[in-house]
Every structure is written in structure tokens, then in C-alpha cells.
Amino acid sequence: MKIVVSPAKSLDFESQIPTNEYTLPRFLTETDKLNAALKKKSRKKLSDLMSISAALAELNYDRNQTRGIDYTLDNARQAVYAFNGDVYLGLDIHSLNPEKLPQLQEKLRILSGLYGLLKPLDLIQPYRLEMGTKLKVGRKNDLYAFWDKKVTESLNEELEAGEPFINLASNEYFKVVKPELLKSPVITPIFKDYVNGNLKVVSFHAKKARGMMTRFVLDKNIENAESLKTFNYGNYEFDEKQSNAQEWVFVR
């Protein structure tokens, strides 16, 4: 089984982590090209490009200027321990038994505007670059054009024909993947909550549920897609009536 998730804007490079094991991102050459383009941007242009405050523009300007080409545990951190948003709150990586890390490393892939595609233990340096950012690099007008088929081809190299492929990423990030070129059909879980008597996708809850489902796969050693329908973390239940072959709906 392969799972893809989005990264997070919030980062944690301070807390203690239980392992010194790490791998290196596959697309560091491409990352260097993107950072070279970012380094040319002034603080004001970064603010406009990313629709961020002056303070965040200052922070990321400094990150872009000082990003190193060599990745070590002194200047970088494993991606799954560095991202700190709602998905990762649901995953709760710090409570995961380190013995599960090889399984996590095999199953989970993180889509990234700067790094393209990450394994959980790939080292990353602090950054902010959302996949939807219209950063022009050479003849490529945005990051979707820049990453083009690279991400899909990389996923395909790891996929076996018919292996379950679970999309737990946001629409913004999954747009970089070309599902029609994948060896396996894509299953996209959708998480809905009752709000004032109506079922709705509540962003915070849905993001957290994506992380919880990833954790569920690890905790229960899930290998086949059908077993995902037993997902019950956070009191979610599979709703067969609302689901179809491509989108599986879970409600609470």
C-alpha cells in the first residue's frame, strides 16, 4: 500500500525525536533550482508571491538565502518529524513505536512544493513553498509544470501493479500527480462531520482524519484497501451509500 499526504506550513525543528536514521530526498537537484529562483526574490516579492505577511516574508527570505546544499542532522530534520500541521497532529508521530518506522518509510509519501516527493525519513531544511505557488522557473510557469511527470514517475517506480494507492493529500497537492499514468487506481477517502444536522467537510477535522487514517494503517498493519473501510479512529465510520469506487466517504 502507498499513501500520499500533503506537507504542512507549520514546522517543528526543536522537539526531541526518537531516531537518527535518515534518508535524502530524491530530487535535490530540482530543489536547488527552485531555491535559486527563490533566492532572487526580495522580501516584498516573496510576500506578494505567497500572500504572506512581512514577518513571514522576512523569515523565508532568510531561509532561502542560507539554505545549504549538504543535508545533515545539524541543519535538517526528517520530514515526518519536521511537519507540524493538522495532518501530522492526527498521525501523532511522536507516539509511534520506532519499530514501525520501516513500515512508515515504505508506505507513506509526502508531496512537497520544494522537494517534489518525500519519504518520511528524508531530511528537509525549513522552508515554505506551497504547491499552488506560481513560481516561474525557466520556461516553467508554476510548480505543477516544474514537477510535471517527475512525481508520478517516481511513484510508479515504487508501485506494484494493483497495489492499493490511497490519496490522503489535499486537492492543491494531489493535482501534481497524474492518476491516469499510475499503475494502480486511486482511492480518495473523504471525511465528513455533521454540522447543524448537515454533513460537511470541515477542513480541520478532515485534515486531522487524514493523519489518523495513516496512523490506523500502521497500527493495524493494513495491507489491502478493503480493510480501510474498518477505519474508526475519531469515531468515523465508512458510509457505503455515499461512497463510490474512487471516493470512500467516512462520517461521524
N, C-alpha and C positions, 0 to 999 in steps of 0.2 A: 504494500500500500504506500502511495505517496500522497502527501498533504502539502498544499501551499497556503501560506498566510501572508498578510501584509506586515511591514515593519511598524515602527511607532515613532512619533515625533519626540516623545519623552524618552530620555536616556538615563541609564544608571551606570556610571563608571566608578562608583565609590564603594558599594557594598561588598562584603566578602563573598567569594564564590568557592564551591567545593572541589574544583578541578583546575589543574594547569594544562590539561590536554587541549590542543587546538589544531585547527587546520587553517589553510589560507584560501581566500576567495579565488574562484576560478578566473574571474575577469578583471584582474588587477590592471592590466594594460589599458582596458577600456575605462576603468575607474580613473586612471591617471589622466586620460584625455578629457574626461568630464571635469576633473578638478582643475586642469589647466584652463578650461573655459571659465570656470567659476572664479579662478584667481584674478581674471581680468575685470571682474565686476566690482564696481565701487560699492560702498555700503548702501548708498541710495538706490543703485540699480538692483542690488540684492533684495532690498526692501520692496521695490516695485515688482520684481520678478516673482517673488514668493509670497507677496501680500503679507509681510510680517512687519513687526514693529521695528523702530530704530534700534532698540536694545538687542533684539534677536538678530537683526542685520549685522550689528557690530560683532556679536558672538560668532556668527557664522562666517563673517569676513575673516576674523582671526583664525578660525578653524581651517578655512580654505588656504590661507597663506602659509600655515605651519604644518599642513598635512604631510607626513613623511611617506616615502616610497617603501621603506622597510617596516614590516609589521612584527612587533614583538609584544610580549605581555607587559612591557613597560609603557608602551604608547597606544595599546589597543586592547580590546576585550572581546571575548566570544560573543557572537551576535545574540544568541538566545538569552544571555545574561545582561546584555547591554540595552536591549529594547525594554521599555518600561510602561507601555500603554495598556489599554483595556484588554486587548487580546492576551497580553502577557500576564495580566492580573488573573485572567481565567486559567491560563496554563500553570501559573504558580510554580515556576521552575525551581525556586529555592527549596521547595519541599519535596522535589522529585529525588528519589533514590539515585545517587550517581551511577548505580549499576544499570539504570535504564538509559543512560546517555548514548550507548552504542545504538540502541533501538531508535532513539530520537534522531540521532545523526543519520540513520538510514532512511527514516520515513519523512521527516519534515524538511521543507524548503521554504525560504523566506524571500519574497520578491522585494527588490530594492531599486530605488531610482539611481543611486550612486554605484551600487555593486552588482546590479542585474539580478543575480540569483545567489543566495547564500545557503550554506549548510549551517546548522545550529552552532557548531563549534568554530566556524570561520571567524577569524579576527577582523574586527572593524574599528576604525577610528571615529571619534564623534563627528557627526555630520547632520545636515538637514537638506534633503533634496527629494521632494515628493515626485512620484512617477508622472503626475499630470503637469509638472512644471514645463513651460515652453522654453526650455533652454536650447539655443541653437548651437550645434557643434558641427563645424564644417558645413557640409551640404544637408545635414540632418536638422530639421526644424524643431524637433522636440524629442523627448526621451523615448517615446514609443518608436519613432523612426530610428533613433540611435540603436536601441536594443533589438529592433526588427525581429529576426528569426532566432537570434542567439539564445534567448531564454528558452524558447520552445525546443530548439535542437538539443540544448543541454538537458532538459527534462526528458526528452525522448531517449537520449543515450542511457539514461538510468532506468527507464520504464521497460518492463517486460510486457509483451503483448497481452492485453486483457487485465493487467494489474490494476486494481482499483485506484482511481485518481480523484482525490477529494479536494474541491476548491473551497477553502475557508478564507479566501482573500476578499478584499473589497473590490467593487467594480472598477475603481480607479486603477488598481494594481493588476487585476486579472486581465485587463484589456491588453497588456503586453504579451500575454500568452495567446497562441493561435490554436484553439481547441481542435480545429479541423485537421491539423497536422499531427496531433498526438496519437500515439499507438492505442491509447485507451479512451473510452468515453468519459466525460467529466460529470461528476455528481456534485451539485452545489447545495449544501444544507442551508435552509432559511430558518431563522429563529424569530418567532412572533410572541408577543405578550398581549394579554387582554388589557386594554386601556379604556375605561368607561364603557365596558361592555363590547368593545370592538377589538378585533385582532389587528395589531400593528407591529411593524418592525421598529423597535426602539433602539436607536443607534448604540448607546452604551451597553445595553443588555445583549444586543446581538453580537457586538464585538467580544464581550466577555465570554459569551457562549461559544464562539469560535475557538477561543483558547481552551475552554472547558472540554470541548469535544476532542481537541488534540490530546489533552491530558487523559481523557477517557480511553482513547485508543491505546495509549501507553499503559495505563493502569490495568486494562482488561486484555492486553495483548491481542488487540483486534487485527485480523488479517484479511477478512472478507467484508465487502460492502454491506451485505445484509445485516451483519452484526451491529452496524452503526445505528440501525433502527431501534436498538435497545438503549440508546443513549438516554440517560435520566438525570444527569447532573443538573443542579439548579432547578429541579422539578420540571424539566422539559420532557415532553412526550412526543413521539412520532405521530403525525396526523396523516394517515394514508389517503383520506379523502381530498385533502388539499395538495397532495404531492403528485408528481409525475416522474417519468424516468430520469429526467435531468435535474429537477429541483425537489429535494426532500424537505418537507416542512415539519418543524418541531414547534410545539406551542406550550404555553403554560398560562 
